[in-house]
Each structure stands twice: as C-alpha cells, then as structure tokens.
Amino acid sequence: MSIRLFKPFDAPSAARTSQQGRTQEIIHYGESRFRQALLKISVATRTAQAWMQKALQIELVSRIHC
C-alpha cells in the first residue's frame, strides 16, 4: 500500500486549465498582499487592525470575483 498526496489539479481537463491558472493567480496575489499587510497590521493599534483586516478581506474577495 502507498500513500500519495492529493493534487487537486491532476485530473486532465481543458476547462480546468484556465480555472487552475486563475486559482493560482489569486493564491499568489493573496499571499503577496497578506505578507505586505501583515507587517503593517502587526504594529498597528487594535482599532486600526480591525479596519485593516476588513479592507484586506474586501480587496481579496473583490479580486476573486473579477
């Protein structure tokens, strides 16, 4: 018996190719923005942290729906 990691994009499909590319683009964008925002959010006051986190959430959700 062997255990293999699940790879969600292993299934060959022309429709999945563009979806896979878009998903990967969103992941990279979100990771980059999160890293930048975390530096600022971590040193901000609690009040500022709340609106900064909300703004980041809105930005990422709008990016997904573009």
N, CA, C, O and CB atoms as a CASP TS submission, in Angstrom:
PFRMAT TS
TARGET T0000
AUTHOR 0000-0000-0000
METHOD Language model
MODEL 1
PARENT N/A
ATOM      1  N   MET     1       0.852  -1.171   0.000  1.00  0.00           N
ATOM      2  CA  MET     1       0.000   0.000   0.000  1.00  0.00           C
ATOM      3  C   MET     1       0.904   1.243   0.000  1.00  0.00           C
ATOM      4  O   MET     1       1.937   1.265   0.670  1.00  0.00           O
ATOM      5  CB  MET     1      -0.973  -0.007   1.234  1.00  0.00           C
ATOM      6  N   SER     2       0.514   2.250  -0.741  1.00  0.00           N
ATOM      7  CA  SER     2       1.267   3.502  -0.752  1.00  0.00           C
ATOM      8  C   SER     2       0.311   4.671  -0.540  1.00  0.00           C
ATOM      9  O   SER     2      -0.865   4.606  -0.896  1.00  0.00           O
ATOM     10  CB  SER     2       2.049   3.667  -2.083  1.00  0.00           C
ATOM     11  N   ILE     3       0.829   5.714   0.034  1.00  0.00           N
ATOM     12  CA  ILE     3       0.039   6.916   0.283  1.00  0.00           C
ATOM     13  C   ILE     3       0.562   8.009  -0.635  1.00  0.00           C
ATOM     14  O   ILE     3       1.762   8.283  -0.661  1.00  0.00           O
ATOM     15  CB  ILE     3       0.108   7.355   1.791  1.00  0.00           C
ATOM     16  N   ARG     4      -0.330   8.629  -1.383  1.00  0.00           N
ATOM     17  CA  ARG     4       0.047   9.709  -2.280  1.00  0.00           C
ATOM     18  C   ARG     4      -0.654  10.979  -1.854  1.00  0.00           C
ATOM     19  O   ARG     4      -1.789  10.950  -1.379  1.00  0.00           O
ATOM     20  CB  ARG     4      -0.291   9.363  -3.740  1.00  0.00           C
ATOM     21  N   LEU     5       0.024  12.083  -2.027  1.00  0.00           N
ATOM     22  CA  LEU     5      -0.590  13.378  -1.732  1.00  0.00           C
ATOM     23  C   LEU     5      -1.696  13.667  -2.726  1.00  0.00           C
ATOM     24  O   LEU     5      -1.578  13.339  -3.906  1.00  0.00           O
ATOM     25  CB  LEU     5       0.458  14.502  -1.757  1.00  0.00           C
ATOM     26  N   PHE     6      -2.757  14.274  -2.261  1.00  0.00           N
ATOM     27  CA  PHE     6      -3.853  14.679  -3.139  1.00  0.00           C
ATOM     28  C   PHE     6      -3.442  15.927  -3.898  1.00  0.00           C
ATOM     29  O   PHE     6      -3.036  16.921  -3.295  1.00  0.00           O
ATOM     30  CB  PHE     6      -5.157  14.930  -2.333  1.00  0.00           C
ATOM     31  N   LYS     7      -3.543  15.879  -5.186  1.00  0.00           N
ATOM     32  CA  LYS     7      -3.238  17.027  -6.027  1.00  0.00           C
ATOM     33  C   LYS     7      -4.509  17.376  -6.794  1.00  0.00           C
ATOM     34  O   LYS     7      -4.870  16.673  -7.738  1.00  0.00           O
ATOM     35  CB  LYS     7      -2.035  16.731  -7.002  1.00  0.00           C
ATOM     36  N   PRO     8      -5.191  18.448  -6.404  1.00  0.00           N
ATOM     37  CA  PRO     8      -6.498  18.751  -6.986  1.00  0.00           C
ATOM     38  C   PRO     8      -6.482  19.046  -8.478  1.00  0.00           C
ATOM     39  O   PRO     8      -7.522  18.944  -9.128  1.00  0.00           O
ATOM     40  CB  PRO     8      -7.086  19.906  -6.282  1.00  0.00           C
ATOM     41  N   PHE     9      -5.335  19.408  -9.040  1.00  0.00           N
ATOM     42  CA  PHE     9      -5.296  19.762 -10.455  1.00  0.00           C
ATOM     43  C   PHE     9      -4.665  18.663 -11.309  1.00  0.00           C
ATOM     44  O   PHE     9      -4.219  18.926 -12.426  1.00  0.00           O
ATOM     45  CB  PHE     9      -4.533  21.059 -10.642  1.00  0.00           C
ATOM     46  N   ASP    10      -4.625  17.438 -10.791  1.00  0.00           N
ATOM     47  CA  ASP    10      -4.065  16.328 -11.554  1.00  0.00           C
ATOM     48  C   ASP    10      -4.975  15.860 -12.682  1.00  0.00           C
ATOM     49  O   ASP    10      -4.498  15.399 -13.718  1.00  0.00           O
ATOM     50  CB  ASP    10      -3.776  15.176 -10.635  1.00  0.00           C
ATOM     51  N   ALA    11      -6.272  15.977 -12.484  1.00  0.00           N
ATOM     52  CA  ALA    11      -7.213  15.486 -13.493  1.00  0.00           C
ATOM     53  C   ALA    11      -7.094  16.310 -14.761  1.00  0.00           C
ATOM     54  O   ALA    11      -7.288  17.525 -14.723  1.00  0.00           O
ATOM     55  CB  ALA    11      -8.660  15.528 -12.963  1.00  0.00           C
ATOM     56  N   PRO    12      -6.777  15.674 -15.894  1.00  0.00           N
ATOM     57  CA  PRO    12      -6.649  16.430 -17.142  1.00  0.00           C
ATOM     58  C   PRO    12      -8.015  16.898 -17.645  1.00  0.00           C
ATOM     59  O   PRO    12      -8.947  16.105 -17.782  1.00  0.00           O
ATOM     60  CB  PRO    12      -5.957  15.575 -18.215  1.00  0.00           C
ATOM     61  N   SER    13      -8.112  18.171 -17.909  1.00  0.00           N
ATOM     62  CA  SER    13      -9.365  18.731 -18.394  1.00  0.00           C
ATOM     63  C   SER    13      -9.081  20.108 -18.962  1.00  0.00           C
ATOM     64  O   SER    13      -8.433  20.927 -18.309  1.00  0.00           O
ATOM     65  CB  SER    13     -10.434  18.800 -17.264  1.00  0.00           C
ATOM     66  N   ALA    14      -9.554  20.371 -20.164  1.00  0.00           N
ATOM     67  CA  ALA    14      -9.321  21.674 -20.792  1.00  0.00           C
ATOM     68  C   ALA    14      -9.986  22.791 -19.995  1.00  0.00           C
ATOM     69  O   ALA    14      -9.435  23.885 -19.874  1.00  0.00           O
ATOM     70  CB  ALA    14      -9.842  21.675 -22.236  1.00  0.00           C
ATOM     71  N   ALA    15     -11.181  22.513 -19.447  1.00  0.00           N
ATOM     72  CA  ALA    15     -11.898  23.530 -18.679  1.00  0.00           C
ATOM     73  C   ALA    15     -11.154  23.849 -17.384  1.00  0.00           C
ATOM     74  O   ALA    15     -11.172  24.988 -16.918  1.00  0.00           O
ATOM     75  CB  ALA    15     -13.332  23.062 -18.370  1.00  0.00           C
ATOM     76  N   ARG    16     -10.517  22.864 -16.818  1.00  0.00           N
ATOM     77  CA  ARG    16      -9.810  23.068 -15.555  1.00  0.00           C
ATOM     78  C   ARG    16      -8.530  23.873 -15.750  1.00  0.00           C
ATOM     79  O   ARG    16      -8.088  24.542 -14.815  1.00  0.00           O
ATOM     80  CB  ARG    16      -9.485  21.727 -14.913  1.00  0.00           C
ATOM     81  N   THR    17      -7.937  23.832 -16.901  1.00  0.00           N
ATOM     82  CA  THR    17      -6.679  24.523 -17.134  1.00  0.00           C
ATOM     83  C   THR    17      -6.807  26.014 -16.875  1.00  0.00           C
ATOM     84  O   THR    17      -5.975  26.580 -16.167  1.00  0.00           O
ATOM     85  CB  THR    17      -6.202  24.281 -18.550  1.00  0.00           C
ATOM     86  N   SER    18      -7.815  26.663 -17.421  1.00  0.00           N
ATOM     87  CA  SER    18      -7.989  28.093 -17.193  1.00  0.00           C
ATOM     88  C   SER    18      -8.409  28.367 -15.748  1.00  0.00           C
ATOM     89  O   SER    18      -7.994  29.366 -15.161  1.00  0.00           O
ATOM     90  CB  SER    18      -9.030  28.666 -18.168  1.00  0.00           C
ATOM     91  N   GLN    19      -9.218  27.496 -15.181  1.00  0.00           N
ATOM     92  CA  GLN    19      -9.634  27.643 -13.788  1.00  0.00           C
ATOM     93  C   GLN    19      -8.423  27.471 -12.867  1.00  0.00           C
ATOM     94  O   GLN    19      -8.274  28.203 -11.888  1.00  0.00           O
ATOM     95  CB  GLN    19     -10.743  26.613 -13.434  1.00  0.00           C
ATOM     96  N   GLN    20      -7.579  26.522 -13.178  1.00  0.00           N
ATOM     97  CA  GLN    20      -6.384  26.288 -12.381  1.00  0.00           C
ATOM     98  C   GLN    20      -5.476  27.514 -12.423  1.00  0.00           C
ATOM     99  O   GLN    20      -4.952  27.931 -11.390  1.00  0.00           O
ATOM    100  CB  GLN    20      -5.632  25.041 -12.883  1.00  0.00           C
ATOM    101  N   GLY    21      -5.288  28.086 -13.590  1.00  0.00           N
ATOM    102  CA  GLY    21      -4.456  29.273 -13.730  1.00  0.00           C
ATOM    103  C   GLY    21      -5.011  30.444 -12.940  1.00  0.00           C
ATOM    104  O   GLY    21      -4.259  31.154 -12.272  1.00  0.00           O
ATOM    105  N   ARG    22      -6.311  30.652 -13.008  1.00  0.00           N
ATOM    106  CA  ARG    22      -6.963  31.752 -12.278  1.00  0.00           C
ATOM    107  C   ARG    22      -6.845  31.537 -10.770  1.00  0.00           C
ATOM    108  O   ARG    22      -6.571  32.477 -10.024  1.00  0.00           O
ATOM    109  CB  ARG    22      -8.456  31.869 -12.686  1.00  0.00           C
ATOM    110  N   THR    23      -7.052  30.301 -10.327  1.00  0.00           N
ATOM    111  CA  THR    23      -6.941  29.990  -8.908  1.00  0.00           C
ATOM    112  C   THR    23      -5.523  30.250  -8.415  1.00  0.00           C
ATOM    113  O   THR    23      -5.330  30.833  -7.348  1.00  0.00           O
ATOM    114  CB  THR    23      -7.340  28.532  -8.642  1.00  0.00           C
ATOM    115  N   GLN    24      -4.536  29.821  -9.186  1.00  0.00           N
ATOM    116  CA  GLN    24      -3.147  30.022  -8.801  1.00  0.00           C
ATOM    117  C   GLN    24      -2.804  31.512  -8.748  1.00  0.00           C
ATOM    118  O   GLN    24      -2.073  31.952  -7.862  1.00  0.00           O
ATOM    119  CB  GLN    24      -2.216  29.295  -9.775  1.00  0.00           C
ATOM    120  N   GLU    25      -3.331  32.281  -9.695  1.00  0.00           N
ATOM    121  CA  GLU    25      -3.106  33.732  -9.718  1.00  0.00           C
ATOM    122  C   GLU    25      -3.668  34.386  -8.452  1.00  0.00           C
ATOM    123  O   GLU    25      -3.019  35.242  -7.851  1.00  0.00           O
ATOM    124  CB  GLU    25      -3.754  34.360 -10.976  1.00  0.00           C
ATOM    125  N   ILE    26      -4.855  33.988  -8.057  1.00  0.00           N
ATOM    126  CA  ILE    26      -5.483  34.546  -6.847  1.00  0.00           C
ATOM    127  C   ILE    26      -4.691  34.159  -5.607  1.00  0.00           C
ATOM    128  O   ILE    26      -4.515  34.978  -4.704  1.00  0.00           O
ATOM    129  CB  ILE    26      -6.944  34.060  -6.715  1.00  0.00           C
ATOM    130  N   ILE    27      -4.213  32.924  -5.554  1.00  0.00           N
ATOM    131  CA  ILE    27      -3.428  32.479  -4.405  1.00  0.00           C
ATOM    132  C   ILE    27      -2.139  33.287  -4.289  1.00  0.00           C
ATOM    133  O   ILE    27      -1.788  33.738  -3.199  1.00  0.00           O
ATOM    134  CB  ILE    27      -3.109  30.979  -4.518  1.00  0.00           C
ATOM    135  N   HIS    28      -1.439  33.470  -5.390  1.00  0.00           N
ATOM    136  CA  HIS    28      -0.193  34.239  -5.362  1.00  0.00           C
ATOM    137  C   HIS    28      -0.454  35.692  -4.980  1.00  0.00           C
ATOM    138  O   HIS    28       0.288  36.273  -4.188  1.00  0.00           O
ATOM    139  CB  HIS    28       0.508  34.172  -6.726  1.00  0.00           C
ATOM    140  N   TYR    29      -1.501  36.273  -5.540  1.00  0.00           N
ATOM    141  CA  TYR    29      -1.854  37.663  -5.216  1.00  0.00           C
ATOM    142  C   TYR    29      -2.178  37.795  -3.734  1.00  0.00           C
ATOM    143  O   TYR    29      -1.683  38.700  -3.062  1.00  0.00           O
ATOM    144  CB  TYR    29      -3.054  38.138  -6.069  1.00  0.00           C
ATOM    145  N   GLY    30      -3.014  36.888  -3.226  1.00  0.00           N
ATOM    146  CA  GLY    30      -3.411  36.938  -1.824  1.00  0.00           C
ATOM    147  C   GLY    30      -2.231  36.756  -0.890  1.00  0.00           C
ATOM    148  O   GLY    30      -2.126  37.441   0.127  1.00  0.00           O
ATOM    149  N   GLU    31      -1.348  35.838  -1.228  1.00  0.00           N
ATOM    150  CA  GLU    31      -0.170  35.605  -0.396  1.00  0.00           C
ATOM    151  C   GLU    31       0.726  36.841  -0.359  1.00  0.00           C
ATOM    152  O   GLU    31       1.226  37.216   0.701  1.00  0.00           O
ATOM    153  CB  GLU    31       0.619  34.396  -0.913  1.00  0.00           C
ATOM    154  N   SER    32       0.924  37.460  -1.496  1.00  0.00           N
ATOM    155  CA  SER    32       1.757  38.650  -1.577  1.00  0.00           C
ATOM    156  C   SER    32       1.159  39.805  -0.773  1.00  0.00           C
ATOM    157  O   SER    32       1.858  40.463  -0.003  1.00  0.00           O
ATOM    158  CB  SER    32       1.943  39.063  -3.033  1.00  0.00           C
ATOM    159  N   ARG    33      -0.133  40.042  -0.957  1.00  0.00           N
ATOM    160  CA  ARG    33      -0.808  41.131  -0.241  1.00  0.00           C
ATOM    161  C   ARG    33      -0.856  40.851   1.255  1.00  0.00           C
ATOM    162  O   ARG    33      -0.689  41.765   2.063  1.00  0.00           O
ATOM    163  CB  ARG    33      -2.232  41.333  -0.783  1.00  0.00           C
ATOM    164  N   PHE    34      -1.081  39.599   1.629  1.00  0.00           N
ATOM    165  CA  PHE    34      -1.151  39.257   3.039  1.00  0.00           C
ATOM    166  C   PHE    34       0.197  39.508   3.715  1.00  0.00           C
ATOM    167  O   PHE    34       0.254  40.036   4.826  1.00  0.00           O
ATOM    168  CB  PHE    34      -1.577  37.792   3.216  1.00  0.00           C
ATOM    169  N   ARG    35       1.265  39.130   3.045  1.00  0.00           N
ATOM    170  CA  ARG    35       2.603  39.320   3.604  1.00  0.00           C
ATOM    171  C   ARG    35       2.880  40.804   3.830  1.00  0.00           C
ATOM    172  O   ARG    35       3.402  41.182   4.879  1.00  0.00           O
ATOM    173  CB  ARG    35       3.670  38.712   2.673  1.00  0.00           C
ATOM    174  N   GLN    36       2.539  41.641   2.862  1.00  0.00           N
ATOM    175  CA  GLN    36       2.757  43.089   2.982  1.00  0.00           C
ATOM    176  C   GLN    36       1.880  43.683   4.082  1.00  0.00           C
ATOM    177  O   GLN    36       2.336  44.483   4.898  1.00  0.00           O
ATOM    178  CB  GLN    36       2.468  43.792   1.638  1.00  0.00           C
ATOM    179  N   ALA    37       0.623  43.276   4.086  1.00  0.00           N
ATOM    180  CA  ALA    37      -0.324  43.823   5.064  1.00  0.00           C
ATOM    181  C   ALA    37       0.013  43.384   6.484  1.00  0.00           C
ATOM    182  O   ALA    37      -0.145  44.159   7.427  1.00  0.00           O
ATOM    183  CB  ALA    37      -1.748  43.394   4.716  1.00  0.00           C
ATOM    184  N   LEU    38       0.471  42.160   6.641  1.00  0.00           N
ATOM    185  CA  LEU    38       0.788  41.648   7.970  1.00  0.00           C
ATOM    186  C   LEU    38       1.852  42.492   8.667  1.00  0.00           C
ATOM    187  O   LEU    38       1.784  42.698   9.879  1.00  0.00           O
ATOM    188  CB  LEU    38       1.255  40.206   7.875  1.00  0.00           C
ATOM    189  N   LEU    39       2.822  42.974   7.917  1.00  0.00           N
ATOM    190  CA  LEU    39       3.860  43.822   8.504  1.00  0.00           C
ATOM    191  C   LEU    39       3.259  45.081   9.119  1.00  0.00           C
ATOM    192  O   LEU    39       3.661  45.493  10.207  1.00  0.00           O
ATOM    193  CB  LEU    39       4.901  44.201   7.447  1.00  0.00           C
ATOM    194  N   LYS    40       2.308  45.686   8.434  1.00  0.00           N
ATOM    195  CA  LYS    40       1.667  46.907   8.937  1.00  0.00           C
ATOM    196  C   LYS    40       0.651  46.604  10.028  1.00  0.00           C
ATOM    197  O   LYS    40       0.585  47.309  11.034  1.00  0.00           O
ATOM    198  CB  LYS    40       0.986  47.655   7.796  1.00  0.00           C
ATOM    199  N   ILE    41      -0.140  45.555   9.828  1.00  0.00           N
ATOM    200  CA  ILE    41      -1.193  45.210  10.786  1.00  0.00           C
ATOM    201  C   ILE    41      -0.592  44.810  12.134  1.00  0.00           C
ATOM    202  O   ILE    41      -1.151  45.141  13.180  1.00  0.00           O
ATOM    203  CB  ILE    41      -2.069  44.067  10.235  1.00  0.00           C
ATOM    204  N   SER    42       0.524  44.113  12.119  1.00  0.00           N
ATOM    205  CA  SER    42       1.107  43.616  13.373  1.00  0.00           C
ATOM    206  C   SER    42       1.586  44.724  14.296  1.00  0.00           C
ATOM    207  O   SER    42       1.693  44.505  15.502  1.00  0.00           O
ATOM    208  CB  SER    42       2.255  42.697  13.070  1.00  0.00           C
ATOM    209  N   VAL    43       1.877  45.901  13.770  1.00  0.00           N
ATOM    210  CA  VAL    43       2.346  47.006  14.619  1.00  0.00           C
ATOM    211  C   VAL    43       1.269  48.073  14.841  1.00  0.00           C
ATOM    212  O   VAL    43       1.519  49.078  15.506  1.00  0.00           O
ATOM    213  CB  VAL    43       3.579  47.649  13.997  1.00  0.00           C
ATOM    214  N   ALA    44       0.092  47.858  14.292  1.00  0.00           N
ATOM    215  CA  ALA    44      -0.993  48.836  14.405  1.00  0.00           C
ATOM    216  C   ALA    44      -1.759  48.644  15.721  1.00  0.00           C
ATOM    217  O   ALA    44      -1.654  47.607  16.375  1.00  0.00           O
ATOM    218  CB  ALA    44      -1.958  48.715  13.201  1.00  0.00           C
ATOM    219  N   THR    45      -2.521  49.661  16.084  1.00  0.00           N
ATOM    220  CA  THR    45      -3.387  49.551  17.260  1.00  0.00           C
ATOM    221  C   THR    45      -4.512  48.568  16.955  1.00  0.00           C
ATOM    222  O   THR    45      -4.757  48.243  15.793  1.00  0.00           O
ATOM    223  CB  THR    45      -3.965  50.944  17.669  1.00  0.00           C
ATOM    224  N   ARG    46      -5.192  48.098  17.990  1.00  0.00           N
ATOM    225  CA  ARG    46      -6.301  47.151  17.781  1.00  0.00           C
ATOM    226  C   ARG    46      -7.389  47.740  16.886  1.00  0.00           C
ATOM    227  O   ARG    46      -7.941  47.046  16.033  1.00  0.00           O
ATOM    228  CB  ARG    46      -6.908  46.740  19.127  1.00  0.00           C
ATOM    229  N   THR    47      -7.692  49.009  17.083  1.00  0.00           N
ATOM    230  CA  THR    47      -8.720  49.659  16.261  1.00  0.00           C
ATOM    231  C   THR    47      -8.291  49.682  14.798  1.00  0.00           C
ATOM    232  O   THR    47      -9.080  49.379  13.903  1.00  0.00           O
ATOM    233  CB  THR    47      -8.993  51.098  16.763  1.00  0.00           C
ATOM    234  N   ALA    48      -7.044  50.041  14.569  1.00  0.00           N
ATOM    235  CA  ALA    48      -6.529  50.075  13.200  1.00  0.00           C
ATOM    236  C   ALA    48      -6.455  48.669  12.614  1.00  0.00           C
ATOM    237  O   ALA    48      -6.727  48.477  11.428  1.00  0.00           O
ATOM    238  CB  ALA    48      -5.143  50.737  13.162  1.00  0.00           C
ATOM    239  N   GLN    49      -6.092  47.693  13.430  1.00  0.00           N
ATOM    240  CA  GLN    49      -6.027  46.311  12.952  1.00  0.00           C
ATOM    241  C   GLN    49      -7.375  45.861  12.401  1.00  0.00           C
ATOM    242  O   GLN    49      -7.437  45.194  11.368  1.00  0.00           O
ATOM    243  CB  GLN    49      -5.580  45.372  14.082  1.00  0.00           C
ATOM    244  N   ALA    50      -8.447  46.225  13.086  1.00  0.00           N
ATOM    245  CA  ALA    50      -9.787  45.796  12.669  1.00  0.00           C
ATOM    246  C   ALA    50     -10.122  46.305  11.272  1.00  0.00           C
ATOM    247  O   ALA    50     -10.557  45.529  10.421  1.00  0.00           O
ATOM    248  CB  ALA    50     -10.839  46.287  13.668  1.00  0.00           C
ATOM    249  N   TRP    51      -9.923  47.600  11.026  1.00  0.00           N
ATOM    250  CA  TRP    51     -10.288  48.112   9.696  1.00  0.00           C
ATOM    251  C   TRP    51      -9.287  47.669   8.635  1.00  0.00           C
ATOM    252  O   TRP    51      -9.658  47.500   7.474  1.00  0.00           O
ATOM    253  CB  TRP    51     -10.376  49.644   9.719  1.00  0.00           C
ATOM    254  N   MET    52      -8.026  47.478   9.014  1.00  0.00           N
ATOM    255  CA  MET    52      -7.029  46.996   8.038  1.00  0.00           C
ATOM    256  C   MET    52      -7.356  45.572   7.590  1.00  0.00           C
ATOM    257  O   MET    52      -7.259  45.249   6.406  1.00  0.00           O
ATOM    258  CB  MET    52      -5.602  47.047   8.645  1.00  0.00           C
ATOM    259  N   GLN    53      -7.743  44.722   8.547  1.00  0.00           N
ATOM    260  CA  GLN    53      -8.109  43.349   8.212  1.00  0.00           C
ATOM    261  C   GLN    53      -9.355  43.315   7.336  1.00  0.00           C
ATOM    262  O   GLN    53      -9.441  42.526   6.394  1.00  0.00           O
ATOM    263  CB  GLN    53      -8.338  42.531   9.485  1.00  0.00           C
ATOM    264  N   LYS    54     -10.319  44.177   7.652  1.00  0.00           N
ATOM    265  CA  LYS    54     -11.550  44.247   6.847  1.00  0.00           C
ATOM    266  C   LYS    54     -11.235  44.712   5.429  1.00  0.00           C
ATOM    267  O   LYS    54     -11.763  44.167   4.460  1.00  0.00           O
ATOM    268  CB  LYS    54     -12.581  45.199   7.502  1.00  0.00           C
ATOM    269  N   ALA    55     -10.369  45.727   5.309  1.00  0.00           N
ATOM    270  CA  ALA    55     -10.000  46.235   3.984  1.00  0.00           C
ATOM    271  C   ALA    55      -9.294  45.158   3.163  1.00  0.00           C
ATOM    272  O   ALA    55      -9.546  45.024   1.966  1.00  0.00           O
ATOM    273  CB  ALA    55      -9.098  47.475   4.115  1.00  0.00           C
ATOM    274  N   LEU    56      -8.412  44.394   3.801  1.00  0.00           N
ATOM    275  CA  LEU    56      -7.716  43.309   3.103  1.00  0.00           C
ATOM    276  C   LEU    56      -8.708  42.240   2.650  1.00  0.00           C
ATOM    277  O   LEU    56      -8.603  41.718   1.540  1.00  0.00           O
ATOM    278  CB  LEU    56      -6.637  42.683   4.012  1.00  0.00           C
ATOM    279  N   GLN    57      -9.659  41.922   3.503  1.00  0.00           N
ATOM    280  CA  GLN    57     -10.682  40.930   3.154  1.00  0.00           C
ATOM    281  C   GLN    57     -11.491  41.399   1.947  1.00  0.00           C
ATOM    282  O   GLN    57     -11.726  40.627   1.016  1.00  0.00           O
ATOM    283  CB  GLN    57     -11.618  40.669   4.356  1.00  0.00           C
ATOM    284  N   ILE    58     -11.912  42.648   1.962  1.00  0.00           N
ATOM    285  CA  ILE    58     -12.702  43.197   0.847  1.00  0.00           C
ATOM    286  C   ILE    58     -11.890  43.156  -0.446  1.00  0.00           C
ATOM    287  O   ILE    58     -12.411  42.799  -1.502  1.00  0.00           O
ATOM    288  CB  ILE    58     -13.151  44.653   1.153  1.00  0.00           C
ATOM    289  N   GLU    59     -10.621  43.523  -0.355  1.00  0.00           N
ATOM    290  CA  GLU    59      -9.751  43.513  -1.539  1.00  0.00           C
ATOM    291  C   GLU    59      -9.615  42.112  -2.121  1.00  0.00           C
ATOM    292  O   GLU    59      -9.721  41.930  -3.334  1.00  0.00           O
ATOM    293  CB  GLU    59      -8.368  44.064  -1.188  1.00  0.00           C
ATOM    294  N   LEU    60      -9.383  41.129  -1.271  1.00  0.00           N
ATOM    295  CA  LEU    60      -9.203  39.763  -1.758  1.00  0.00           C
ATOM    296  C   LEU    60     -10.494  39.193  -2.338  1.00  0.00           C
ATOM    297  O   LEU    60     -10.468  38.505  -3.358  1.00  0.00           O
ATOM    298  CB  LEU    60      -8.701  38.868  -0.634  1.00  0.00           C
ATOM    299  N   VAL    61     -11.621  39.476  -1.691  1.00  0.00           N
ATOM    300  CA  VAL    61     -12.905  38.983  -2.215  1.00  0.00           C
ATOM    301  C   VAL    61     -13.205  39.628  -3.562  1.00  0.00           C
ATOM    302  O   VAL    61     -13.676  38.955  -4.478  1.00  0.00           O
ATOM    303  CB  VAL    61     -14.057  39.270  -1.215  1.00  0.00           C
ATOM    304  N   SER    62     -12.938  40.924  -3.691  1.00  0.00           N
ATOM    305  CA  SER    62     -13.196  41.581  -4.978  1.00  0.00           C
ATOM    306  C   SER    62     -12.268  41.045  -6.055  1.00  0.00           C
ATOM    307  O   SER    62     -12.652  40.995  -7.224  1.00  0.00           O
ATOM    308  CB  SER    62     -13.032  43.102  -4.851  1.00  0.00           C
ATOM    309  N   ARG    63     -11.068  40.648  -5.694  1.00  0.00           N
ATOM    310  CA  ARG    63     -10.115  40.080  -6.652  1.00  0.00           C
ATOM    311  C   ARG    63     -10.622  38.732  -7.163  1.00  0.00           C
ATOM    312  O   ARG    63     -10.451  38.396  -8.334  1.00  0.00           O
ATOM    313  CB  ARG    63      -8.716  39.920  -6.005  1.00  0.00           C
ATOM    314  N   ILE    64     -11.245  37.971  -6.273  1.00  0.00           N
ATOM    315  CA  ILE    64     -11.771  36.651  -6.656  1.00  0.00           C
ATOM    316  C   ILE    64     -12.905  36.806  -7.672  1.00  0.00           C
ATOM    317  O   ILE    64     -13.026  36.005  -8.600  1.00  0.00           O
ATOM    318  CB  ILE    64     -12.272  35.877  -5.405  1.00  0.00           C
ATOM    319  N   HIS    65     -13.722  37.823  -7.496  1.00  0.00           N
ATOM    320  CA  HIS    65     -14.900  37.995  -8.354  1.00  0.00           C
ATOM    321  C   HIS    65     -14.641  38.792  -9.611  1.00  0.00           C
ATOM    322  O   HIS    65     -15.581  39.070 -10.356  1.00  0.00           O
ATOM    323  CB  HIS    65     -15.982  38.654  -7.588  1.00  0.00           C
ATOM    324  N   CYS    66     -13.396  39.174  -9.880  1.00  0.00           N
ATOM    325  CA  CYS    66     -13.071  39.922 -11.105  1.00  0.00           C
ATOM    326  C   CYS    66     -13.078  39.034 -12.317  1.00  0.00           C
ATOM    327  O   CYS    66     -12.826  39.503 -13.427  1.00  0.00           O
ATOM    328  CB  CYS    66     -11.722  40.593 -10.980  1.00  0.00           C
TER
END
